[in-house]
């Protein structure tokens, strides 16, 4: 029993931010993995993710810190417009989305693909 308490205390001490809630996982949908975003991640500690359409900067920052346990410095948000697409005779749209570029503290390190 004493070992279990000690293990729980160690986990709590490692965590810098509040434990993630279910809503936090709804805010951040998925990472955007392109050559440009990978260079941003390596060189400038900026991570690009797709977020919920109605999420604001504060919600994104809180969710990111809670899920990944890292210090966030800045959040830039932009809406990506839907684009027309055609396959043969069929026309349609590629759906638009909202993306966020999250800047981490220089002392933090995070690999989104393995997290």
C-alpha positions in Angstrom: 0.0 0.0 0.0 2.8 2.4 0.8 4.4 1.8 -2.6 1.2 2.7 -4.4 0.9 6.0 -2.5 4.6 6.8 -3.3 4.0 6.1 -7.0 1.0 8.3 -7.1 2.8 11.2 -5.3 5.7 10.9 -7.8 3.3 11.2 -10.8 1.6 14.2 -9.2 4.9 15.9 -8.7 6.0 15.4 -12.3 2.9 17.1 -13.7 3.2 20.9 -14.1 -0.3 21.6 -15.1 -3.8 20.4 -14.3 -4.8 16.9 -15.4 -6.6 16.9 -18.8 -10.4 16.8 -18.9 -12.6 15.2 -21.5 -13.3 18.7 -23.0 -9.5 19.2 -23.6 -9.4 16.2 -25.9 -12.3 17.7 -27.9 -10.5 21.0 -28.5 -7.3 19.6 -30.2 -8.3 17.3 -33.0 -5.1 16.2 -34.7 -1.6 17.5 -35.7 -0.8 18.8 -39.2 2.2 16.9 -40.5 3.8 18.6 -43.5 7.4 19.4 -44.4 6.8 23.1 -43.4 5.3 22.2 -40.0 8.1 19.7 -39.2 10.7 22.5 -39.9 8.7 24.9 -37.6 8.7 22.3 -34.9 12.4 21.6 -35.0 13.7 25.2 -35.5 11.2 27.4 -33.7 9.4 25.1 -31.3 6.0 25.7 -33.0 3.5 22.9 -33.3 0.6 23.1 -35.8 -2.7 21.3 -34.9 -6.3 21.2 -36.2 -8.6 22.5 -33.5 -12.4 22.7 -33.0 -14.1 25.4 -35.0 -15.5 27.3 -32.0 -12.3 27.0 -29.8 -10.6 30.2 -28.8 -6.9 30.9 -28.0 -7.4 30.5 -24.2 -9.1 27.1 -24.6 -6.4 25.9 -27.0 -3.6 26.9 -24.6 -5.2 25.3 -21.6 -6.0 22.1 -23.5 -2.5 21.9 -25.0 -0.8 22.4 -21.6 -3.0 19.9 -19.9 -2.7 17.1 -22.5 1.0 17.4 -23.3 2.3 18.9 -20.0 4.3 21.6 -21.6 4.5 25.4 -21.2 2.8 27.3 -24.0 4.1 30.8 -24.8 1.8 31.9 -27.7 -1.1 30.6 -29.8 -1.9 31.8 -33.3 -5.2 30.8 -34.8 -6.5 30.9 -38.4 -9.4 29.6 -40.4 -8.6 27.6 -43.5 -11.3 28.1 -46.1 -12.9 25.2 -48.0 -11.5 24.5 -51.5 -13.3 23.3 -54.5 -12.3 19.9 -55.8 -13.2 17.9 -58.8 -12.8 14.2 -59.5 -13.8 13.3 -63.0 -17.3 14.7 -63.5 -18.0 15.0 -59.8 -17.5 18.3 -58.1 -17.4 19.0 -54.4 -15.6 20.8 -51.6 -12.7 19.9 -49.4 -14.0 20.9 -46.0 -12.4 23.9 -44.2 -11.0 23.8 -40.7 -9.5 25.9 -38.0 -5.8 25.5 -37.3 -3.6 26.7 -34.4 0.2 27.3 -34.3 1.3 26.8 -30.7 4.6 28.2 -29.6 6.3 26.3 -26.8 8.7 27.6 -24.2 12.4 27.2 -25.5 13.2 24.9 -22.6 10.4 22.5 -23.5 10.6 19.6 -26.0 7.7 17.8 -27.6 7.4 15.4 -30.5 3.7 15.4 -31.5 4.0 12.2 -33.6 5.2 10.1 -30.7 3.0 11.8 -28.0 
